[in-house]
Amino acid sequence: MHHSDIDEAQLLAYIEGSLTPEEQFRLETLLDQDPFLSDAIDGLSAIEDKAQLRMIAGQINAQLRRQIQSRRKHRRRRPRLDNHWGWIFVLVLLLLVLLSWWVIRQMPTR
């Protein structure tokens, strides 16, 4: 089960205690991994008005979707060293650091 697999019905069923043991275990695993989702469930559990509960659950699910999409966009933006010039730069930098260390170690002490 992934965040995008969670819908309002599952959130409400969890709060009402009507999920199967397997579904409940999967959702609780996600709750352990995601503090936002855990806080959302805690907040929803405190609401007594079921009509208001459904509206809020929908808003939380929409927020989860936006959060997931944002994370996916950030992953795509990360620079990667997939070209040879990037690796050459890293290698040259590492060699310069090692050479500097060696030169400093070879200097006579007073």
N, C-alpha and C positions, 0 to 999 in steps of 0.2 A: 504494500500500500504506500502510495506516495502522496504528498500534500495535494496534488491536483486531483487525486481520487476521492478526496474528502468532500462531501457535499453537505448541504444544510440538513438533509434527512439523517445522515449518519451522525452529525453533531448532536442533533436532538435525540436520536435513538440512544446515543451513548449517555446523555444526561438523564434520560428516562430509564436507563438500564435495560433496554430491550434489544441490544446487540447480541449476536451469538458470542460465545466465549472466544472463538477465533478472531472475529472482527474486533472485539473489545481488546484483545491482546495486541493486535496490530495497531490500533489507534493509541493505546497506552504506550507502545514503543515509540510512536511519533511524538507523543506528549513528552517523553523523556528527552527527545532530541531537539525539540523546538520550544523554547520558552514562550514565544508568542502564542503558539497554539495552546500550550498549557494554561497560560493566563486567560486566554479566550474561554476555554472550557470552565475554568474556575469562575469567571464572571458570569457566564451563561447559567451555571448551576445555581447562582444566587438569585436569579430572576424568577419570580413566581407567575407572572402573567404570560401565558403560553402564546398569545397573539404577538406580544412584544418580543418574546423569545425568538419566534420564527423570523421576524424582521431583523433583529440583531444578528442572528446566526447567518443570515444572508449577507449582511454587511461584513462580517468577519471572514466569510468564505471569499468574498470579493477582494478583501485586503490580502488574504493569503495568495490569491492568484497574482495580484500585483507584485507582491514580495517575491514570488517565484520568478516572474518574468524579469524583474529587476536583477535578480541574481544571475539569471541566464545571460542577460545583456552584459553584465560586468565580467563574466567569464570570457565572453567573446572579445572584450576590449583588451585583455591582458596581452602585453607584448610577448612574443615567443622568439626563441633563438632557433628558428627553423631554416635560416639561410646560413651559408658558410661564413659570411663576413661577421656575423654575430659570434660564432664559435671561435673564429680567428682572433677577434678582439678579446674575448675572455681568456684565451690561451696566452696571448701576448701580455695581457695584464698580469696573469698568474706568473709568467716567467719573469717579468719585471720585479714583482714582489719577491720572488725567490732569489733573484740576482741581488737585489738590495739587501736582503737578509744575509746572504753569503758575504757580500762586501763588508758589511758592518761587523760580522764575526771575524773577518780576516784582519781587521784593523788592529794594530798593536795597542795594548793597554798601557797606560802610563804608570 
